[in-house]
Each structure stands twice: as C-alpha cells, then as structure tokens.
Amino acid sequence: MNGERAVWAYIGKVLVALYLSGWIAMRLGMSSPGTAMITVLVVMNRNTGMVLAKAFYRGVGTVVGCAMAVLIVSLFPQSPVALVTVMALWAGFCAGGSVWSRGMASYGFVLSGYTVAMIVFPVIEQPQNILNSALERTGEVLLGMAVTSVVFDVLWPNRLRAGLRAADDGNLNDFLGFVADSIGGRLQGFEVIERTQSRVVQGAIQFEDLRAMAYFDDPILRSSNGQLKLINQHFMAATSRFQALHHHIDRLRRSKDEALVSAIRASLKPLLPLLDDSALRDDVPALAKALQHWCGQLDGLFARERRALPAELQAGFDASALLVRRFAEELQAYLSAKARMETGKGRLRARAPRLSKVRFTRANDWYAIALAAVRCFVVMLALSLLWLSSSWNQGGLAVFGMAALVAMSSAAPDPLWVVRRATIGHVVAPFFALPGFVAMALAPDFPMLVLLTLPSMLASLYISTRPRFAVIGMAMNVGILVSWNMGPHFHPSAQSFLDNSLTMAVGAFVAMGVFMLVPGLPGSKQRQRRLLERLRAQVQLAVSAPLPGLLPKFESVSRELFQQVASRTTAGSRPSRQLFEWALLVHEAGHCAIDLRHDLAEQNLPASLHARIEQALALLGQLYRTPRARTLRDAKASVQAALGELAGPQPQALRAVRDHLYLLQMSLDDSASVLAAYVQRSRRQQRLKEARHAV
C-alpha cells in the first residue's frame, strides 16, 4: 500500500504542476499554454533531485536552442533549403552530443537540438517573427520548468539523500561481503565471482549517477559533493586493489604455489572476523578503527610468514605482501572517508573537508556518436525537404516530433525498443484524449476544464508509473496534450485534433523506421570489439598520460568500458568470461604501471634502471594496445632486465620497485591468461596467412 500511496502522491504533484502551469500561461496570455504543460510532463520524475536536474538542463538547452534558432534564421531568412540544412546539422550535432555526454547533460543536448525545430518551423514562412516565436516558446518552457520545480520541491519532496545513502551502504556491504567470501573460501565457481565483481563495478557507476543528480536536490549533499566524489574514488581503488589480489592468488593457485597462497591467506585471516561481524560492518567508524589495528599488525604478520618460507619463495611473497598492503591502504582510506561523512546514525555532515579535485571520466564510442549524429542529420534533412516540397501544413510538427524522438532515443541502450514503445503511446494517445477533447467544448471556465480533462490525464499518468509501460505512458502524456492543442482560449477544433494526433503518430512511425533501417550499435560484435580494444588501451593510458589525476581517470574509464561491454554479453558465456579476464588483466597491468611511474617520479633511481623501467612500460602499453608474440617477448625481456639490476639486497625505496616489477613479470609469464591465449591465436592466424601466401 505504501508503494501505491507514493504513486498517487506523485501523480497528484504532476497534476498540480500541470494545471497550474497551464492556468498561469493562460492568465499571462501566452499563445501556447500547452507547451508549458508538456514541459511539466517531460520534466516530471518521482525524485525531487531528478526534477531539479532535468529542469536545469532543460533550461540551459532551451536557451541555447533559442539563441541558435534566432541565429540560423538571421543567416538564412529567405533560403528555406539552407535553413533546414543548417537546422539538421545542429540537430545531428546535438544527437551526437547526447550520446557523448550521457547523464543529465545528455538531456540538455537533446533539448537544444529539437528546440530549434520547435521555434523555427512555425515561422519558416514569416522569418520576421522569429524573435517573437523564440521568446514565446522559451517563456512557455521556462514557465513549465519553474512551476514543476517549485511544486516538486514543496509538495511532499522525495529527496535523493536516502537513496544516495542506501547506494553507498549497498556498495560497502557488497564489497565487504565479496572480500569476506573470498578470504573465507566461500566463493565457488567462476560465474559467482563474475556476478559478484560485476555488481561491485556497477555500484560505482550507479553511485556516480545518483551523486550527479543529488547535487541539485539537497544543500547538504551539495556542500559534501567533493567528499562524495572522493568516497566513490576510494571505493573504486579499493575494489581494484582487491580484485588484483584475488586474481593474483588464483594465479598462484593455478601454479601450484600452495605455500605462497597459505602465507598470503594467513595475513588476511585476521580481517575475516571483522567483516563477518554484521554489527561492526554497520558501524563504519568502528570498523575503520578496527581495520587500522589490522593494518598496524601487517608488518609483524608479513615477517612471521616470510620466515616460514624457503628462500626461493620469499621474493614472490614480498610482491604478494605488497598487494595486500596496497589493498589495506585503499580499504582504510575508503572507510575513513566514509566515516568522515557520518556524524550519527544515517546523517550526512553538512561540511566536508577541503579536497583535491576528483573527476569521474566517462568512456565513449566515437563510432556510435558519429552514427547518431549522421542518422539524425540525414533523416531530419530528408523529412524537412519533403515537407517543404509537399506544402503539408502540419509537416513541421511531424518533423519536430520525429527529431525529438530520434534525439532522445539515440542515447538509449536499445533505441529501437524505446521508439517502438513511444510509437505505441502516440498511436493510443488520441483515443485517451478524445473524451477530454469532447468535454472541453462544454467547459465554461478553467476549473471545469480541469475537471473534464482530469480522467484522461489520470489514466495516462497512471500507465506511465508502471515500469513495464513507462515509455508508452510518457508518449501518451505528450500525445494527449498535443492532440488537445490548448491555446489561451477554449476553442476546440476537430480538424486540429485529427491533424495533431495523426502528425505525431506519423513522426513516431518515421522515427521507428529510421532505427529499423539505420540501427544502433549496442549489441553488434563490431562495437563489442571496439569497446574491448578501448578497454585494453587503458593500459597505454596508464603508461603515458600525465600522472596528476591519472588514477581516477583510469579507474572510471575502465569501469565504464567494462560495464558497457558486460551489458551486451550474456553472463556466464564464453565472451563474458573473456571480457571479465581482460578487465582483471587491464586493472592489474594499469595499476602496476601507475605504481611504477610513481616510483620513477618519486625515487632517485639509477639512470640505467630508470631507462629499463621506462622501456618496459612503453612495451607494456604497446602489448595491450596490439597484442603480439614479439611484443610480449620483448616486454618480458625488458622486465627481466630491470629485475636483474635489482638482484640482491636492496634499500627499502627500491624494494617496492622490485615488487612491482615482479608482479608485472608474473602477469606476463601467466600462460593461462587471456592475453597469452590471444597472442597464441594471433600467432596461429599469422602463420596460416603466411602459409596461404606461400601456396
């Protein structure tokens, strides 16, 4: 019942904002109150932060689109063909921008693209009216945006603070549960490990999306924005460190180095009771303090386990101990940052400490961006030219509806699925709108208008709250108001009703045809291959990009790429397993490279060693960018040469360098890795090609 009560409270807020914006627009004498009301339906969301974020980006997109519309008409007032060509270019640019940016900024690109069409098409034959059209449409959109923001911020606001806190706590519990299950030997089967680690990776991305929206929602969260970014960064770093440690232990187990595995697990064993204690896990400050005590014991644990090992295994243990230490440091930093956000049970501190700038960097597929831009440009230009040559009165509305739907769907994981649902909504909308349209002729005043149109809007809004029919309901909401075509006075026109209803349906069908003829790339093998290549190329980023800000960029981009590819493969399948293994190798090699580069920057190494390490890093980046047998052989030799200069007793500063090189060597020597299999397959293909040429 609580769920349904929340649904009806949300519908009530939408209706208040919807009719209030329409009433204000009519009182102000705006030419199209329906535009303000449609804005309410586009901006609405159950979370107040989402409403405010969408309103902000819609406002920015509308203002930019308004300025561009005035500029385009000013440049080509008497050249309709040139005008629609430039408009199509702008719409294509914005469609590509929506795929590039994602998140709320994507919404701003979409709005900026189709706002130009909304402003220009009504006055394409009277270009002298462009300024009035721009001011009127912008005023109506801003009015709907402002009314929606105020209503959702005042009436039963649904803040994102609780959702953000739940996501943060969920990330922590999932990760600590994964660590405890791994240490306790409770993770059985590759699919279980893959699913658990995928959930941890996805948690970081979802938290970042929530944080970006919550910035508009709550002043406390806004003031803590930097701390929230840092928490997510520490979370990603801690999970990456443990994934590398877990993968390293698996590699040792495959190599039958049971003595090393037992020694490493012994150093991790004191952590298990802390993580299995549910009460302690719920008390983050206490857990951070207990973890600090374990970190303080590590040196003693390492010394004891090292003495028990034969001399030939001690170098391997030192490298393994470095992984444990790095994981402990990152976990301690993560828990400490999270503990600083808490002053009591479930409360966030209003003021966060001064922080360095942390940025979550997104990964993009430029082919998909280019396809979205070209597709929107070509289709909008073709339909616009067809409209100009046909003199169809409502053709501008069809082009506008098509452009809006194409632009909004381009950034979706499956655009065709979204457009099909939207098309169903636009086809069904006139049937829901008809009773309200007939009743509008009987409305003597605005209160009666509200009463007579309320049943249609209630039914449509309720459908939009059902997850299965959400896209259909959203299209129905917009389609109903477009069919009604509400003006400043009540003058229902049957011709206008039919024209608008059919035009929006035609635009939706054209958009669906566009995505059927020019499909997206979400599930194509070519896109998966490109994303996997970009994932491997993150090692090149780790060995060559400037060090300041490199770790957050490496973490966020590699996770984003992993998530994009993982969402397009079947869990447990062979491609999914290969992707998972590549992701582990990329994280392992990338972290090793970044650690070694810090060693080069911070330690005064001998010139010859410095040169050998730089050569090894360059070959490592080249190997992951284009895996080849020769590059792998050269990289192994280069790492071995660098390790040769560090043979024998070394000072503390050089031991970490040696350990990093040793870990890198173990990774390159792993004959069971997906990298080795890829190199072997490439070698066989090359030999087969040479044999064919010889014949």
RACORQUI-V73234 format. One record per residue. N is the residue number from 1. PHI is phi in radians with two decimals (none if undefined). PSI is psi in whole degrees, -180 to 180 (999 if undefined). OMEGA is omega as a letter, one per 20 degrees, with the letter a starting at -180 (none if undefined). Layout:
((N,PHI,PSI,OMEGA) (N,PHI,PSI,OMEGA))
This chain:
((1,none,-35,r) (2,-1.06,-38,r) (3,-1.12,-45,r) (4,-1.18,-35,r) (5,-1.10,-41,r) (6,-1.15,-37,r) (7,-1.10,-46,a) (8,-1.26,-30,r) (9,-1.14,-40,r) (10,-1.12,-46,r) (11,-1.07,-39,r) (12,-1.07,-42,r) (13,-1.12,-40,r) (14,-1.09,-45,a) (15,-1.13,-40,r) (16,-1.07,-48,r) (17,-1.14,-39,a) (18,-1.07,-55,a) (19,-1.33,-29,r) (20,-1.17,-42,r) (21,-1.14,-40,r) (22,-1.11,-42,a) (23,-1.13,-45,r) (24,-1.11,-41,r) (25,-1.09,-40,r) (26,-1.18,-40,r) (27,-1.14,-32,r) (28,-1.47,-4,r) (29,1.29,26,r) (30,-1.19,146,a) (31,-1.27,-23,a) (32,-2.44,78,r) (33,-1.02,-26,r) (34,-1.06,-31,r) (35,-1.13,-42,r) (36,-1.11,-39,a) (37,-1.23,-38,r) (38,-1.12,-36,r) (39,-1.03,-39,r) (40,-1.04,-44,a) (41,-1.21,-29,r) (42,-1.37,-36,a) (43,-1.46,-24,a) (44,-1.01,146,r) (45,-2.86,154,a) (46,-1.17,-32,a) (47,-1.59,132,a) (48,-1.06,-40,r) (49,-1.06,-39,r) (50,-1.14,-40,r) (51,-1.08,-47,a) (52,-1.16,-39,r) (53,-1.16,-45,r) (54,-1.12,-40,r) (55,-1.11,-42,r) (56,-1.08,-52,a) (57,-1.22,-31,r) (58,-1.15,-40,r) (59,-1.09,-46,r) (60,-1.09,-47,a) (61,-1.09,-38,r) (62,-1.17,-45,a) (63,-1.12,-43,r) (64,-1.12,-44,r) (65,-1.11,-38,r) (66,-1.09,-47,r) (67,-1.10,-41,r) (68,-1.16,-38,r) (69,-1.08,-45,r) (70,-1.10,-41,a) (71,-1.13,-44,a) (72,-1.12,-46,r) (73,-1.16,-34,r) (74,-1.14,-33,a) (75,-1.40,-33,a) (76,-2.31,60,a) (77,-1.20,-31,a) (78,-1.94,14,a) (79,-2.23,83,a) (80,-1.02,-37,a) (81,-1.15,-47,r) (82,-1.10,-37,a) (83,-1.11,-49,a) (84,-1.22,-27,r) (85,-1.14,-47,r) (86,-1.16,-37,r) (87,-1.07,-42,r) (88,-1.13,-38,r) (89,-1.06,-45,r) (90,-1.12,-43,r) (91,-1.10,-40,r) (92,-1.12,-42,r) (93,-1.03,-43,a) (94,-1.22,-36,r) (95,-1.11,-43,r) (96,-1.11,-39,r) (97,-1.09,-35,r) (98,-1.17,-36,r) (99,-1.27,-36,a) (100,-1.18,-44,a) (101,-1.50,-40,a) (102,0.96,-176,a) (103,1.09,-156,a) (104,-1.26,-31,r) (105,-1.08,-31,r) (106,-1.04,-38,r) (107,-1.10,-39,r) (108,-1.10,-40,r) (109,-1.08,-45,a) (110,-1.03,-47,a) (111,-1.10,-42,a) (112,-1.11,-34,a) (113,-1.20,-51,a) (114,-1.54,-9,r) (115,-1.12,-37,r) (116,-1.01,-46,r) (117,-1.13,-40,a) (118,-1.09,-33,a) (119,-1.53,-40,a) (120,-1.43,-42,a) (121,-1.00,-40,a) (122,-1.14,-21,a) (123,-2.10,23,a) (124,-1.15,-25,r) (125,-1.64,-10,r) (126,-2.25,71,a) (127,-1.05,-19,r) (128,-1.17,-15,a) (129,-1.66,10,a) (130,-1.09,-39,a) (131,-1.16,-43,r) (132,-1.10,-43,r) (133,-1.08,-43,a) (134,-1.11,-44,a) (135,-1.18,-39,a) (136,-1.16,-50,a) (137,-1.10,-42,r) (138,-1.13,-42,r) (139,-1.08,-42,a) (140,-1.17,-42,r) (141,-1.14,-46,a) (142,-1.13,-35,r) (143,-1.11,-50,r) (144,-1.05,-39,r) (145,-1.13,-45,a) (146,-1.17,-43,a) (147,-1.11,-44,a) (148,-1.08,-43,a) (149,-1.08,-44,a) (150,-1.17,-46,a) (151,-1.09,-47,a) (152,-1.28,-21,r) (153,-1.50,-19,a) (154,-1.85,-46,a) (155,-1.52,112,r) (156,0.75,59,a) (157,-1.10,139,r) (158,-1.89,93,a) (159,-1.31,154,r) (160,-1.52,-3,a) (161,-1.05,-45,a) (162,-1.15,-41,r) (163,-1.13,-39,r) (164,-1.17,-42,r) (165,-1.11,-41,r) (166,-1.12,-40,r) (167,-1.13,-41,r) (168,-1.12,-46,r) (169,-1.14,-37,r) (170,-1.13,-41,r) (171,-1.05,-45,a) (172,-1.09,-48,a) (173,-1.15,-41,r) (174,-1.09,-43,a) (175,-1.20,-47,a) (176,-1.13,-35,r) (177,-1.13,-40,r) (178,-1.10,-44,r) (179,-1.09,-46,a) (180,-1.11,-43,a) (181,-1.15,-37,r) (182,-1.19,-47,a) (183,-1.14,-39,a) (184,-1.41,0,r) (185,1.24,26,a) (186,-1.67,-2,r) (187,-1.57,110,a) (188,-2.08,128,r) (189,1.63,141,a) (190,-1.14,-39,a) (191,-1.10,-38,r) (192,-1.13,-45,r) (193,-1.12,-44,a) (194,-1.08,-46,a) (195,-1.13,-41,a) (196,-1.14,-46,a) (197,-1.21,-34,r) (198,-1.11,-39,r) (199,-1.15,-37,r) (200,-1.15,-43,r) (201,-1.11,-45,a) (202,-1.11,-32,a) (203,-1.07,-38,a) (204,-1.15,-41,a) (205,-1.21,-42,r) (206,-1.14,-38,r) (207,-1.10,-41,r) (208,-1.12,-40,r) (209,-1.11,-43,r) (210,-1.12,-42,r) (211,-1.07,-41,r) (212,-1.09,-38,r) (213,-1.32,-37,a) (214,-1.17,-18,r) (215,-1.01,-34,a) (216,-1.52,-9,a) (217,-1.64,-38,a) (218,-2.50,127,r) (219,-1.10,-31,r) (220,-1.17,-45,r) (221,-1.17,-34,a) (222,-1.13,-42,r) (223,-1.25,-22,r) (224,-1.73,15,a) (225,-1.05,-43,r) (226,-1.12,-39,r) (227,-1.17,-38,r) (228,-1.13,-41,r) (229,-1.05,-43,a) (230,-1.15,-39,r) (231,-1.05,-45,a) (232,-1.16,-36,r) (233,-1.14,-44,r) (234,-1.13,-36,r) (235,-1.08,-47,r) (236,-1.11,-42,a) (237,-1.13,-42,a) (238,-1.14,-43,r) (239,-1.14,-39,r) (240,-1.13,-42,r) (241,-1.10,-41,a) (242,-1.28,-36,r) (243,-1.04,-42,r) (244,-1.11,-41,r) (245,-1.14,-45,r) (246,-1.07,-43,r) (247,-1.15,-38,r) (248,-1.12,-43,r) (249,-1.12,-40,r) (250,-1.08,-39,r) (251,-1.13,-42,r) (252,-1.14,-37,r) (253,-1.16,-39,r) (254,-1.13,-30,a) (255,-1.48,4,r) (256,1.14,27,r) (257,-1.58,65,a) (258,-1.14,-32,r) (259,-1.12,-43,r) (260,-1.14,-42,r) (261,-1.06,-44,a) (262,-1.12,-38,a) (263,-1.18,-41,r) (264,-1.16,-45,a) (265,-1.13,-31,r) (266,-1.15,-35,r) (267,-1.29,-24,r) (268,-1.58,-17,a) (269,-1.02,-39,r) (270,-1.10,-17,r) (271,-1.35,-25,a) (272,-1.07,-47,r) (273,-1.08,-32,r) (274,-1.15,-42,a) (275,-1.38,-26,r) (276,-1.41,-10,r) (277,-1.47,102,a) (278,-1.10,-36,r) (279,-1.14,-40,r) (280,-1.21,-37,r) (281,-1.13,-30,r) (282,-1.35,-18,r) (283,-1.85,88,a) (284,-1.08,-45,r) (285,-1.02,-41,r) (286,-1.18,-39,r) (287,-1.14,-40,r) (288,-1.08,-39,r) (289,-1.19,-41,r) (290,-1.16,-38,r) (291,-1.14,-37,r) (292,-1.07,-37,r) (293,-1.12,-41,r) (294,-1.13,-41,r) (295,-1.06,-37,r) (296,-1.19,-23,a) (297,-1.53,-9,a) (298,-1.06,-42,a) (299,-1.02,-44,r) (300,-1.14,-41,r) (301,-1.10,-44,r) (302,-1.10,-44,a) (303,-1.09,-41,a) (304,-1.15,-46,a) (305,-1.20,-34,a) (306,-1.17,-39,a) (307,-1.13,-29,a) (308,-1.40,-7,a) (309,-1.70,151,r) (310,-1.17,160,a) (311,-1.06,-36,a) (312,-1.22,-16,r) (313,-1.73,-6,a) (314,-1.23,-33,r) (315,-1.15,-41,r) (316,-1.14,-37,r) (317,-1.19,-40,r) (318,-1.02,-43,r) (319,-1.16,-40,r) (320,-1.15,-40,r) (321,-1.10,-33,r) (322,-1.10,-40,r) (323,-1.10,-42,r) (324,-1.08,-44,a) (325,-1.12,-43,r) (326,-1.09,-41,r) (327,-1.10,-44,a) (328,-1.08,-41,r) (329,-1.11,-45,a) (330,-1.20,-39,r) (331,-1.13,-41,r) (332,-1.10,-42,r) (333,-1.13,-40,r) (334,-1.12,-50,a) (335,-1.15,-36,r) (336,-1.17,-42,r) (337,-1.12,-40,r) (338,-1.21,-38,r) (339,-1.14,-33,r) (340,-1.16,-23,r) (341,-1.38,-11,a) (342,-1.91,129,r) (343,-1.91,-14,a) (344,-2.99,-164,a) (345,-1.22,109,r) (346,1.20,20,a) (347,-2.00,143,r) (348,-1.78,139,a) (349,-1.27,140,a) (350,-1.25,-32,a) (351,-2.05,128,r) (352,-1.78,154,r) (353,-1.15,161,r) (354,-1.14,132,a) (355,-2.22,155,r) (356,-1.29,158,a) (357,-1.23,126,r) (358,-2.10,133,a) (359,-2.28,134,r) (360,-1.61,113,a) (361,-1.68,133,r) (362,-1.54,155,r) (363,-1.86,142,a) (364,-2.32,151,r) (365,-1.82,107,a) (366,-1.19,-25,r) (367,-1.16,-43,r) (368,-1.14,-37,r) (369,-1.11,-47,r) (370,-1.11,-40,r) (371,-1.09,-45,r) (372,-1.07,-42,a) (373,-1.17,-47,a) (374,-1.15,-42,a) (375,-1.05,-48,a) (376,-1.13,-41,a) (377,-1.09,-50,a) (378,-1.13,-45,a) (379,-1.21,-42,r) (380,-1.15,-40,r) (381,-1.13,-45,a) (382,-1.09,-45,a) (383,-1.21,-35,r) (384,-1.15,-44,r) (385,-1.14,-38,r) (386,-1.11,-41,r) (387,-1.12,-45,a) (388,-1.08,-37,a) (389,-1.41,-20,a) (390,-1.65,-15,a) (391,1.02,33,r) (392,-1.31,122,a) (393,-1.06,-39,a) (394,-1.68,10,a) (395,-1.07,-35,r) (396,-1.07,-39,r) (397,-1.16,-38,r) (398,-1.13,-44,r) (399,-1.11,-42,r) (400,-1.07,-47,r) (401,-1.08,-42,r) (402,-1.12,-46,a) (403,-1.10,-42,r) (404,-1.10,-44,a) (405,-1.20,-41,r) (406,-1.13,-44,a) (407,-1.15,-43,a) (408,-1.23,-29,a) (409,-1.52,-18,a) (410,-1.06,-34,a) (411,-1.48,-4,a) (412,-1.29,150,r) (413,-1.04,-35,r) (414,-2.30,85,a) (415,-1.03,-38,a) (416,-1.12,-39,r) (417,-1.08,-43,a) (418,-1.12,-46,a) (419,-1.17,-37,r) (420,-1.07,-45,r) (421,-1.11,-42,r) (422,-1.13,-37,r) (423,-1.11,-43,r) (424,-1.01,-43,r) (425,-1.06,-43,a) (426,-1.23,-30,r) (427,-1.26,-39,a) (428,-1.36,-28,a) (429,-0.92,-45,a) (430,-1.04,-33,a) (431,-1.22,-37,r) (432,-1.28,-31,a) (433,-1.37,-23,a) (434,-1.04,-47,r) (435,-1.03,-43,r) (436,-1.14,-37,r) (437,-1.14,-44,r) (438,-1.11,-40,a) (439,-1.26,-26,a) (440,-1.05,-32,r) (441,-1.14,-20,a) (442,-1.65,-3,a) (443,-1.44,115,r) (444,-1.41,-21,a) (445,-2.62,178,a) (446,-1.17,-43,r) (447,-0.99,-40,r) (448,-1.22,-34,r) (449,-1.06,-44,r) (450,-1.07,-46,a) (451,-1.09,-40,a) (452,-1.37,-28,a) (453,-1.65,-9,a) (454,-1.07,-43,a) (455,-1.03,-42,r) (456,-1.09,-45,a) (457,-1.20,-37,r) (458,-1.05,-47,a) (459,-1.09,-45,a) (460,-1.15,-44,a) (461,-1.12,-38,r) (462,-1.13,-40,r) (463,-1.07,-38,a) (464,-1.20,-16,r) (465,-1.50,-11,r) (466,-1.45,122,a) (467,-0.93,-39,a) (468,-1.19,-30,a) (469,-2.01,20,a) (470,-1.07,-46,a) (471,-1.16,-41,r) (472,-1.06,-44,a) (473,-1.12,-41,r) (474,-1.07,-44,r) (475,-1.15,-37,r) (476,-1.10,-43,r) (477,-0.98,-50,a) (478,-1.17,-43,a) (479,-1.07,-37,r) (480,-1.11,-46,a) (481,-1.21,-35,r) (482,-1.12,-39,r) (483,-1.13,-39,r) (484,-1.22,-32,r) (485,0.87,56,a) (486,-1.16,127,r) (487,-1.91,-172,a) (488,-1.21,-17,r) (489,-2.29,159,a) (490,-1.50,94,r) (491,-2.34,73,a) (492,-1.07,137,a) (493,-2.22,123,a) (494,-1.09,-39,r) (495,-1.11,-43,r) (496,-1.11,-40,r) (497,-1.05,-49,a) (498,-1.17,-44,a) (499,-1.05,-50,a) (500,-1.14,-41,a) (501,-1.13,-48,a) (502,-1.17,-37,a) (503,-1.13,-45,r) (504,-1.13,-37,r) (505,-1.15,-41,r) (506,-1.08,-45,r) (507,-1.04,-39,r) (508,-1.19,-41,r) (509,-1.12,-39,r) (510,-1.10,-44,r) (511,-1.06,-41,r) (512,-1.13,-41,r) (513,-1.09,-36,r) (514,-1.05,-47,a) (515,-1.31,-21,r) (516,-1.34,-38,a) (517,-1.40,-38,r) (518,-2.11,79,a) (519,-1.20,163,r) (520,-1.35,-175,a) (521,-2.01,21,a) (522,-1.10,-39,a) (523,-1.94,8,a) (524,-1.25,149,r) (525,-1.14,-33,r) (526,-1.09,-42,a) (527,-1.21,-40,r) (528,-1.04,-41,r) (529,-1.12,-43,r) (530,-1.13,-42,a) (531,-1.15,-38,r) (532,-1.17,-38,r) (533,-1.11,-40,r) (534,-1.17,-35,r) (535,-1.09,-46,r) (536,-1.14,-33,a) (537,-1.19,-12,r) (538,-1.14,-24,r) (539,-1.16,-40,r) (540,-1.07,-39,r) (541,-1.05,-43,a) (542,-1.14,-30,a) (543,-1.63,-10,a) (544,-2.24,-24,a) (545,-1.27,155,r) (546,-1.00,142,a) (547,-1.15,-38,a) (548,-1.06,123,r) (549,1.33,7,a) (550,-1.23,-44,a) (551,-1.08,-49,r) (552,-1.03,-39,r) (553,-1.14,-45,r) (554,-1.06,-46,a) (555,-1.08,-50,a) (556,-1.20,-44,a) (557,-1.18,-45,a) (558,-1.14,-38,r) (559,-1.19,-41,r) (560,-1.08,-44,r) (561,-1.12,-43,r) (562,-1.03,-44,a) (563,-1.15,-39,r) (564,-1.13,-42,r) (565,-1.27,-40,a) (566,-1.10,-34,a) (567,-1.20,-13,a) (568,-1.97,14,r) (569,-2.21,156,a) (570,-1.46,128,a) (571,-1.04,134,a) (572,1.53,-10,r) (573,-1.36,168,r) (574,-1.09,-45,r) (575,-1.05,-37,r) (576,-1.14,-40,r) (577,-1.17,-42,r) (578,-1.09,-42,r) (579,-1.05,-45,a) (580,-1.08,-43,r) (581,-1.17,-38,r) (582,-1.09,-42,a) (583,-1.07,-42,r) (584,-1.11,-44,r) (585,-1.12,-42,a) (586,-1.10,-45,r) (587,-1.10,-43,a) (588,-1.12,-50,a) (589,-1.17,-40,a) (590,-1.11,-44,r) (591,-1.17,-39,r) (592,-1.06,-44,a) (593,-1.11,-44,a) (594,-1.15,-41,r) (595,-1.10,-42,r) (596,-1.15,-38,r) (597,-1.16,-36,r) (598,-1.14,-39,r) (599,-1.07,-43,r) (600,-1.10,-37,a) (601,-1.37,-30,a) (602,-1.77,-25,a) (603,-1.80,147,r) (604,-1.55,81,a) (605,-1.47,154,r) (606,-1.01,147,a) (607,-1.04,-41,a) (608,-1.16,-41,r) (609,-1.16,-41,r) (610,-1.00,-45,a) (611,-1.16,-41,a) (612,-1.16,-40,r) (613,-1.16,-42,r) (614,-1.08,-39,r) (615,-1.13,-42,r) (616,-1.10,-42,r) (617,-1.14,-42,r) (618,-1.08,-42,r) (619,-1.19,-34,r) (620,-1.10,-47,r) (621,-1.08,-42,r) (622,-1.13,-38,a) (623,-1.11,-45,a) (624,-1.32,-27,r) (625,-1.25,-47,r) (626,-2.37,87,a) (627,-1.11,120,r) (628,-2.43,155,a) (629,-1.11,-41,a) (630,-1.15,-43,r) (631,-1.12,-40,r) (632,-1.10,-43,r) (633,-1.10,-43,a) (634,-1.18,-38,r) (635,-1.13,-43,r) (636,-1.06,-45,a) (637,-1.11,-40,a) (638,-1.16,-42,r) (639,-1.16,-41,r) (640,-1.11,-38,r) (641,-1.15,-40,r) (642,-1.15,-40,r) (643,-1.14,-32,r) (644,-1.07,-33,r) (645,-1.32,-12,a) (646,-1.90,16,r) (647,-1.19,148,r) (648,1.51,-180,a) (649,-1.07,137,a) (650,-2.32,153,r) (651,-1.15,164,a) (652,-0.97,-38,a) (653,-1.10,-33,a) (654,-1.58,-14,r) (655,-1.14,-40,r) (656,-1.12,-39,r) (657,-1.06,-46,r) (658,-1.09,-42,a) (659,-1.13,-41,r) (660,-1.09,-42,r) (661,-1.13,-38,r) (662,-1.14,-41,r) (663,-1.11,-40,r) (664,-1.12,-39,r) (665,-1.12,-43,r) (666,-1.07,-39,r) (667,-1.13,-43,a) (668,-1.25,-30,a) (669,-1.46,-5,a) (670,-1.23,102,a) (671,-1.28,-15,r) (672,-1.65,3,a) (673,-1.34,161,r) (674,-1.19,-27,r) (675,-1.14,-46,r) (676,-1.10,-41,r) (677,-1.12,-40,r) (678,-1.12,-43,r) (679,-1.12,-42,r) (680,-1.10,-42,r) (681,-1.14,-41,r) (682,-1.12,-38,r) (683,-1.15,-44,r) (684,-1.10,-42,r) (685,-1.12,-39,r) (686,-1.14,-42,r) (687,-1.13,-39,r) (688,-1.12,-41,r) (689,-1.11,-41,r) (690,-1.14,-38,r) (691,-1.14,-39,r) (692,-1.14,-41,r) (693,-1.15,-36,a) (694,-1.13,-37,r) (695,-1.20,999,none))
